[in-house]
Amino acid sequence: MSKPSKDADPNVALFQTIGLSKAKAAEAAKNPKNAAILKGLIESNATVAAGIEEKQAGLIAGLALALAKTELAQPERDYVIGKILDNDLKSGDQVTAAVKYVQIHPVPVDTVEFNKECGVGFSIEPNQLYEQAKEYITANAIAGWEKLGTTITGIKSNPDLRWANPLDIKNAVEKAFIGAFGEKTAAQPKAKAKEPKKDTNAKEKASEVPAPAKKVVFEEGFLGNLHKPGGNPQIHAHLREKHLAATGGEVWTRFPPEPNGYLHIGHSKAIFVNFGYAAHNNGKCYLRYDDTNPEKEEARYFESILEMVRWLGYEPWKITYSSDYFDQLYELAVELIKRDKAYICHCTQEEIKIDRGEKRGQPRPCIHRNRPVEESLAEFEGMKNGKYKPKEAFLRMKQDLSDGNPQMWDLTAYRVLETPHHRTGSKWRIYPTYDFTHCLVDSFENISHSLCTTEFIASRQSYDWLCDSLEVYKPRQSEYGRLNLEGTIMSKRKILALVEEGFVNGWDDPRLYTLIALRRRGIPPGAIISFVSTLGISTAPSNIESSRFEQSVRQYLENTVPRLLMVLKPLKVTIENLPDGYVTFVEKPLHPKISALGTATIPFTKTIYIEADDFRLEDSKDYFRLAPGKTVGLFQAPYPITCTSYKTDPATGEVIELICKLENEGQPKKPKAFIQWVAEYAPSGSPVKIDETRVFHRLFKSDKPPSDFRNDIAPDSLEVIKTALIEVGFLPLAKRLLEEARVEAKERTNKAATGSAPASDDDTPHATAEQLVGNECVRFQGLRVAYFALDKDARLECLNDAPDAKPERKQGDYIVLNRIVSLKEDTGKSS
């Protein structure tokens, strides 16, 4: 134990008495709040106050740090301290997990469950880690030392190794690399690749994945190291040969969503990985609906899933359902029973949980596990014929209870459900589970690469076990890290609560991160795919700030959408040296760098409107916009203007009109700033009034909304502006963008119809051009304001007129814009 320093302040001296070094004691005393909590922990526990081992003292200090962020009652504090003193908690991560656990599960604590969640008693031998490392190298086709870092990260991401010592993992991986590749040698420096010249005039299509991203993502890292078709081992050689004969040696993947909710931003990564990897390798990708739970499935989800896949730029090779294979799955279930590898269980769900070790940490055999095969066959037939109600009987797989993997502890294969199925009606009263269905349907469909996220790592063993037990073709499951976006929630249950309780206006509310919400907000599908591709694909999860996503969207929009003059809060300007009725027309490019986007013709008249924030009464040296006596430029207008006077509202004193002079004579000095404007000219319909401009802010205050997310909802997350004006070029642009989108959608849909395999039946959702076209196809940048898209609530009859008809606003029209993302801060717009 360290001796307290005489010159230390009282807290430092106190903290040294419990076993902290002087440096760590001083660090603990720096923050008054943390210091006060640590002092309270010492004073409330005589054992700690008497002095403990330095490592334990460090954990107590770590506990104080955690308590500074988390409220915990005294009994729960004492429990965690006791676990530290008993040497049950040996790391800072374990202490953090313990605090989170007892916060949710106060004393009395379920010791078995606590130990499991906090890694108490966890141990793994170095030789076991070494074997895991060797298996990972083989499974992921690691080729050399340059993959050392990604391999260590991949092994660390295994949930079963959460509590393993990181240094032990590193040493085990390095040992496995030496065994596989020899001693590490210095890498040769890579030649710097020349960057290709950018084609600034090319109009990028929203559905395309950038070529550089394709090479990096699909040819390197996780995806680049996947096995070749046929490289997945089989229990019998003829299974591999039959598989390759069916696929022709191609990559075959599948995207298998459950149709029980709307897809969210996280699913975009799964879509990109499965469809993108197959396409990059000239293979095929199924869209397979995992429809094995009729209690939660609805037709709207089936339609939306196909629509979102196509909206993101992909076409399924074939659309299938797990229910297509119900007969085959039933036959294999019977075969599994005949092989004495499945049995009928009549335990309650609580009893099953106990048998599977949920509260004890170790499984025990079910009392029905050794029932005769013929008896299980008869009972399974009885389940199928309606003998049992839901939860009265289950078919469970007879796996390996001695295995350390809970996914091998007699998983349920079939259960009874009484809800009619949307496709098979009342034919079936029993339905297979995911654990039984997924691997077998992968097998039926000859999937070469079963790609899923890392939460299914433990399921790989049961996946392989079932295929081998039935001696069928065994696809190879490979796992990558999922995409999580901070500042939002993706749980279907929680989003449903937001919708039903009125916090948001439906599943497509642009404040959400469901794909239908992002689409409605105006996010281009190409921006999402570009974003996902730049993150890379590895076994580590991608926890991304929402601001990073929005920055990626900005970058995508920067050179893909036109720019229009727009003011959100207009201030009237009368140009005194222009005659009444004066008008001149200005032809302006819709993008300064992309001529392909075209031009617009707008009027310039005696009366214009500028942004109210672009004027102020007090001038200063660092202010460059409009003020009394000051000159400012107008974007793309012929001359600058100078403010000569202004008018105010007598009641409020607010400035309501500026009187300005057009600097159209002599050689006016070049203005230091330019501001946006729109002109009033009724004959051409200028300006276009926007009925609603919806500006969306963060829905939650926290980056990681807590379980009680309702209390974290930010106030005023939706701002509605009803005063915005936009240049008259908006109407012809909107019409043109929608017409172009319809033509492209029709061409793509026709091509997809001729290039894909036939659908399984007439009930399958079909590809239509309408799935790809909506008001959100009208996207633009309001110059110096933000990026906007037309909302689905908008009504503009002229958008449906004949192509050669002049677009004009009609009675009953209602224009609604959504802000897609804000602009980067404009340093030229000083205040």
C-alpha positions, -999 to 999 in steps of 0.1 A, spaced: 0 0 0 13 35 -9 20 59 19 1 92 17 22 123 8 24 149 35 19 177 11 -12 162 -6 -46 177 -3 -70 159 21 -87 139 -7 -55 128 -23 -42 117 11 -74 98 18 -74 81 -16 -38 69 -10 -48 53 22 -71 28 4 -43 17 -19 -42 41 -48 -8 53 -60 -1 91 -55 -6 97 -93 -39 78 -94 -51 94 -62 -44 129 -76 -63 119 -108 -93 108 -87 -93 140 -68 -93 163 -98 -130 163 -104 -149 175 -73 -180 154 -81 -160 122 -87 -139 129 -56 -170 134 -34 -185 101 -46 -153 82 -40 -150 97 -5 -185 86 2 -177 50 -9 -147 49 14 -166 63 44 -194 39 39 -173 7 38 -149 -2 66 -130 -27 45 -122 -2 18 -113 24 44 -89 1 61 -69 -3 29 -71 -28 0 -50 -41 -29 -40 -14 -54 -59 -31 -82 -91 -33 -61 -86 4 -51 -84 13 -88 -117 -5 -94 -134 13 -65 -122 46 -81 -136 34 -114 -169 27 -97 -170 63 -84 -164 75 -120 -194 53 -132 -216 66 -104 -209 102 -114 -229 94 -145 -254 69 -131 -277 71 -101 -274 41 -79 -290 34 -44 -268 24 -15 -278 -13 -15 -267 -16 -51 -235 3 -45 -227 -20 -16 -234 -51 -38 -210 -39 -65 -183 -30 -39 -187 -65 -24 -181 -81 -58 -149 -61 -62 -137 -70 -27 -145 -107 -34 -124 -105 -66 -154 -114 -87 -151 -82 -107 -115 -78 -119 -117 -52 -147 -131 -18 -153 -154 -32 -180 -168 -56 -156 -175 -29 -130 -193 -8 -157 -214 -38 -167 -222 -45 -130 -234 -9 -125 -256 -11 -155 -270 -45 -144 -279 -35 -108 -294 -3 -120 -320 -23 -140 -321 -53 -116 -318 -39 -80 -311 -61 -50 -318 -89 -43 -297 -98 -73 -300 -131 -93 -263 -141 -88 -262 -166 -117 -276 -140 -141 -254 -113 -127 -223 -134 -131 -232 -143 -166 -238 -107 -177 -207 -93 -159 -182 -120 -169 -177 -133 -133 -158 -165 -134 -151 -162 -171 -118 -179 -180 -103 -191 -213 -70 -208 -217 -44 -193 -241 -45 -226 -262 -82 -221 -266 -77 -186 -279 -50 -199 -302 -74 -225 -317 -101 -197 -321 -75 -176 -340 -65 -205 -363 -102 -212 -370 -108 -175 -378 -78 -174 -402 -91 -204 -421 -128 -194 -421 -120 -159 -434 -93 -169 -458 -68 -146 -442 -38 -144 -466 -10 -127 -447 3 -104 -419 -13 -73 -434 -46 -87 -420 -33 -89 -384 -53 -59 -371 -86 -68 -387 -82 -104 -374 -77 -92 -338 -107 -69 -342 -128 -97 -357 -120 -121 -329 -126 -95 -302 -161 -89 -317 -171 -124 -309 -197 -121 -280 -183 -153 -264 -149 -136 -260 -163 -103 -245 -144 -108 -212 -112 -123 -227 -81 -103 -219 -73 -82 -250 -35 -89 -246 -41 -126 -245 -62 -123 -277 -34 -103 -294 -7 -129 -283 -29 -158 -295 -35 -142 -329 2 -134 -334 11 -169 -325 -14 -183 -351 -1 -159 -377 35 -171 -371 22 -207 -375 3 -198 -407 26 -173 -424 60 -175 -407 78 -147 -389 66 -112 -398 88 -93 -422 89 -56 -430 63 -46 -456 74 -30 -488 61 6 -492 32 8 -516 35 30 -547 12 60 -544 -16 55 -568 -25 83 -591 -60 97 -585 -83 97 -615 -94 130 -628 -129 140 -617 -155 146 -644 -173 176 -629 -197 177 -658 -210 142 -654 -244 138 -638 -242 111 -612 -271 87 -611 -286 82 -577 -287 44 -579 -250 39 -588 -223 28 -563 -191 48 -568 -166 26 -587 -137 32 -562 -158 21 -533 -167 -12 -551 -131 -22 -555 -122 -14 -519 -153 -29 -503 -158 -60 -524 -122 -70 -531 -105 -62 -498 -112 -67 -461 -140 -89 -449 -157 -94 -483 -125 -98 -502 -115 -126 -479 -146 -147 -482 -143 -182 -496 -147 -190 -533 -180 -207 -543 -176 -243 -534 -149 -236 -509 -173 -243 -480 -167 -278 -465 -194 -305 -468 -201 -336 -449 -202 -355 -482 -183 -346 -514 -214 -351 -536 -232 -323 -519 -206 -298 -530 -207 -312 -566 -244 -309 -567 -243 -274 -554 -218 -262 -580 -238 -278 -607 -268 -259 -597 -251 -225 -594 -225 -229 -621 -199 -219 -596 -215 -184 -592 -219 -164 -560 -254 -168 -547 -266 -147 -517 -299 -137 -502 -314 -108 -482 -338 -125 -458 -358 -99 -438 -387 -107 -415 -419 -89 -429 -429 -77 -394 -419 -41 -397 -403 -14 -419 -367 -16 -428 -343 10 -412 -309 25 -420 -292 -6 -405 -308 -28 -431 -292 -7 -459 -259 -23 -450 -273 -58 -452 -289 -49 -486 -256 -34 -498 -236 -64 -486 -258 -92 -500 -269 -76 -533 -236 -57 -538 -214 -87 -532 -234 -109 -556 -235 -82 -583 -198 -75 -580 -191 -112 -586 -216 -115 -614 -238 -137 -592 -274 -137 -580 -292 -125 -549 -326 -136 -537 -350 -114 -518 -364 -140 -494 -392 -131 -470 -386 -150 -437 -424 -154 -431 -425 -180 -404 -445 -160 -378 -480 -151 -391 -488 -133 -358 -466 -104 -367 -466 -102 -405 -486 -77 -426 -490 -72 -463 -477 -36 -461 -443 -48 -448 -439 -72 -478 -446 -44 -503 -424 -19 -485 -394 -43 -483 -393 -49 -520 -399 -11 -526 -369 -2 -504 -346 -28 -520 -354 -14 -554 -352 22 -543 -317 16 -531 -308 5 -566 -310 -33 -565 -331 -58 -583 -338 -93 -567 -329 -122 -590 -359 -140 -575 -384 -132 -548 -391 -162 -525 -406 -169 -491 -396 -193 -464 -432 -205 -466 -425 -217 -501 -406 -246 -484 -430 -254 -456 -437 -289 -470 -399 -297 -474 -392 -283 -439 -418 -305 -424 -404 -335 -441 -369 -327 -428 -383 -322 -393 -398 -357 -394 -365 -370 -407 -347 -353 -378 -369 -371 -353 -364 -404 -371 -326 -399 -367 -332 -394 -330 -320 -358 -332 -353 -341 -323 -380 -347 -297 -414 -334 -286 -413 -313 -254 -443 -304 -233 -425 -282 -208 -437 -246 -201 -416 -218 -216 -403 -210 -181 -393 -246 -176 -375 -246 -210 -356 -215 -201 -345 -231 -168 -335 -263 -186 -315 -243 -211 -295 -228 -183 -309 -193 -184 -308 -189 -146 -281 -215 -138 -255 -209 -165 -255 -246 -174 -282 -266 -192 -298 -298 -181 -317 -324 -201 -354 -319 -206 -375 -346 -190 -389 -355 -225 -354 -356 -242 -352 -394 -243 -388 -402 -252 -390 -429 -279 -387 -418 -316 -421 -433 -325 -437 -414 -296 -422 -381 -308 -433 -388 -344 -469 -394 -332 -468 -363 -311 -454 -342 -339 -482 -354 -361 -506 -345 -334 -492 -310 -332 -497 -307 -370 -533 -319 -367 -544 -294 -340 -541 -317 -309 -522 -290 -290 -528 -253 -283 -499 -228 -285 -472 -233 -259 -484 -268 -251 -460 -287 -273 -427 -279 -291 -404 -298 -314 -368 -293 -300 -336 -303 -316 -315 -329 -297 -281 -311 -298 -251 -312 -275 -258 -301 -239 -221 -305 -230 -211 -278 -255 -203 -244 -241 -224 -227 -268 -260 -220 -257 -271 -223 -294 -264 -260 -290 -287 -264 -260 -317 -281 -277 -332 -252 -296 -369 -251 -306 -375 -262 -342 -414 -260 -344 -441 -244 -323 -479 -243 -325 -496 -211 -337 -533 -206 -345 -531 -175 -366 -538 -182 -403 -508 -176 -426 -511 -149 -453 -500 -174 -480 -509 -208 -467 -541 -199 -449 -551 -225 -423 -531 -254 -438 -505 -253 -411 -509 -252 -373 -472 -256 -367 -445 -232 -379 -407 -236 -380 -385 -213 -361 -357 -191 -375 -331 -215 -361 -346 -244 -380 -357 -226 -411 -328 -203 -420 -300 -227 -427 -322 -252 -445 -338 -227 -468 -302 -214 -475 -295 -250 -484 -326 -254 -506 -317 -222 -525 -280 -232 -529 -267 -201 -512 -229 -199 -516 -224 -171 -490 -248 -168 -461 -239 -133 -449 -253 -120 -416 -243 -97 -387 -221 -107 -358 -250 -113 -333 -254 -146 -352 -218 -158 -346 -230 -182 -320 -257 -195 -343 -232 -206 -369 -225 -238 -349 -262 -248 -348 -266 -238 -384 -238 -262 -394 -251 -289 -370 -285 -290 -385 -273 -292 -421 -249 -320 -412 -274 -339 -391 -297 -341 -421 -268 -346 -445 -279 -317 -468 -258 -291 -486 -243 -267 -460 -238 -231 -470 -211 -211 -452 -223 -185 -427 -200 -154 -424 -206 -125 -401 -200 -88 -404 -205 -59 -380 -239 -42 -380 -245 -5 -387 -258 15 -358 -265 52 -360 -263 73 -329 -290 98 -319 -319 76 -329 -336 43 -322 -341 14 -346 -361 -10 -324 -394 -18 -342 -412 -20 -308 -399 14 -298 -407 31 -331 -442 16 -329 -446 32 -295 -435 66 -310 -460 63 -337 -489 51 -316 -483 76 -288 -481 105 -313 -445 116 -308 -441 112 -346 -464 112 -375 -461 77 -388 -433 52 -397 -422 76 -425 -419 106 -403 -386 122 -416 -373 125 -380 -370 87 -380 -343 66 -396 -366 40 -412 -358 38 -449 -393 50 -459 -387 80 -436 -353 88 -451 -368 85 -485 -396 109 -476 -371 134 -461 -354 134 -495 -322 115 -488 -311 101 -522 -307 63 -523 -273 67 -539 -262 88 -509 -271 59 -485 -252 34 -506 -222 57 -509 -223 62 -472 -224 25 -464 -196 17 -489 -173 43 -474 -176 28 -439 -162 -5 -452 -173 -40 -441 -156 -57 -413 -165 -78 -382 -165 -47 -360 -198 -29 -356 -201 6 -372 -214 30 -345 -217 62 -365 -228 97 -354 -258 110 -372 -238 141 -381 -214 120 -400 -242 105 -420 -257 139 -428 -222 152 -439 -220 122 -463 -254 132 -477 -243 168 -481 -213 157 -501 -234 135 -523 -259 163 -529 -233 190 -535 -227 180 -572 -259 161 -580 -288 185 -574 -297 219 -590 -296 252 -570 -325 277 -568 -328 311 -552 -349 309 -521 -357 329 -489 -372 314 -458 -382 346 -440 -386 373 -467 -380 410 -462 -394 432 -489 -370 454 -509 -381 483 -532 -355 495 -557 -362 532 -559 -343 540 -591 -363 515 -612 -396 525 -628 -428 508 -619 -434 478 -642 -397 474 -649 -386 438 -656 -356 421 -671 -351 384 -673 -320 367 -661 -308 333 -674 -290 315 -646 -273 281 -645 -289 256 -621 -254 246 -610 -222 266 -615 -202 234 -622 -226 210 -639 -239 224 -671 -259 192 -677 -284 203 -650 -295 231 -673 -306 267 -668 -335 287 -655 -349 321 -665 -361 343 -637 -374 379 -636 -356 409 -619 -380 437 -610 -385 468 -589 -397 447 -559 -376 418 -547 -374 399 -514 -343 390 -495 -337 369 -464 -346 389 -433 -313 378 -416 -294 394 -445 -301 429 -431 -294 445 -398 -295 481 -386 -260 481 -369 -230 479 -392 -195 467 -383 -162 460 -399 -167 422 -399 -202 424 -413 -206 422 -451 -243 419 -458 -269 446 -460 -272 476 -436 -282 513 -440 -258 529 -465 -242 495 -473 -238 479 -507 -243 442 -513 -244 419 -544 -274 399 -555 -266 364 -567 -267 363 -605 -285 397 -607 -270 423 -630 -260 449 -604 -255 453 -566 -279 473 -544 -273 499 -517 -297 504 -488 -308 541 -486 -336 538 -460 -361 515 -444 -396 513 -430 -407 499 -397 -439 486 -383 -453 514 -361 -466 489 -335 -435 467 -331 -407 487 -345 -397 458 -367 -382 465 -401 -407 456 -428 -393 471 -460 -360 483 -473 -356 511 -498 -325 505 -520 -307 519 -550 -296 497 -579 -259 505 -586 -264 504 -624 -244 535 -633 -207 542 -634 -183 517 -618 -197 506 -585 -172 489 -562 -172 452 -561 -194 440 -531 -178 419 -504 -208 396 -501 -237 383 -522 -271 375 -509 -300 355 -523 -333 371 -535 -365 364 -554 -385 389 -575 -421 398 -575 -436 395 -610 -472 382 -611 -473 376 -650 -447 348 -646 -459 335 -612 -429 348 -594 -422 342 -566 -435 307 -558 -449 307 -523 -441 276 -503 -471 267 -480 -450 246 -456 -412 242 -452 -406 215 -427 -372 216 -409 -364 185 -389 -342 186 -359 -329 157 -337 -358 137 -322 -337 127 -292 -315 147 -269 -290 119 -263 -266 102 -287 -277 70 -271 -313 73 -261 -320 54 -228 -344 26 -224 -369 51 -211 -366 69 -245 -398 89 -240 -382 112 -215 -353 118 -239 -374 132 -267 -362 167 -277 -387 195 -277 -395 213 -310 -379 186 -332 -402 197 -360 -401 234 -372 -427 245 -398 -420 277 -417 -449 291 -437 -433 322 -453 -407 308 -477 -405 320 -512 -387 304 -541 -378 314 -576 -403 306 -604 -378 282 -620 -389 257 -593 -420 247 -612 -405 237 -645 -376 221 -627 -399 200 -605 -418 188 -635 -387 179 -654 -372 160 -625 -403 139 -620 -406 132 -658 -370 121 -659 -375 99 -628 -406 82 -644 -387 75 -677 -357 60 -658 -380 40 -635 -399 25 -664 -368 16 -683 -352 0 -652 -384 -20 -644 -387 -33 -679 -351 -44 -679 -355 -61 -645 -386 -79 -657 -367 -94 -687 -335 -102 -667 -348 -119 -636 -361 -154 -629 -399 -158 -627 -416 -151 -594 -427 -180 -572 -464 -172 -576 -489 -145 -583 -490 -134 -547 -454 -123 -548 -449 -85 -547 -439 -74 -582 -415 -47 -594 -433 -16 -607 -421 17 -620 -443 35 -594 -422 20 -566 -392 41 -577 -410 75 -582 -423 99 -556 -424 136 -548 -390 132 -531 -374 129 -566 -377 167 -567 -345 177 -548 -326 210 -549 -304 233 -529 -320 265 -518 -289 287 -524 -272 295 -490 -302 280 -472 -303 242 -472 -311 211 -493 -348 204 -498 -371 179 -513 -408 179 -522 -429 161 -495 -455 135 -503 -482 158 -488 -476 183 -516 -502 188 -543 -490 203 -576 -513 195 -605 -489 208 -631 -465 179 -623 -490 156 -640 -497 177 -670 -486 168 -705 -448 171 -710 -452 202 -733 -476 220 -710 -463 251 -693 -461 244 -655 -482 268 -636 -496 268 -600 -533 261 -599 -561 266 -574 -559 239 -547 -522 234 -550 -503 231 -517 -465 230 -517 -447 213 -489 -409 210 -487 -387 190 -464 -353 200 -454 -330 171 -463 -299 185 -446 -285 219 -437 -256 234 -456 -221 235 -443 -215 267 -423 -209 295 -449 -179 315 -436 -187 342 -461 -220 349 -444 -206 368 -414 -229 382 -388 
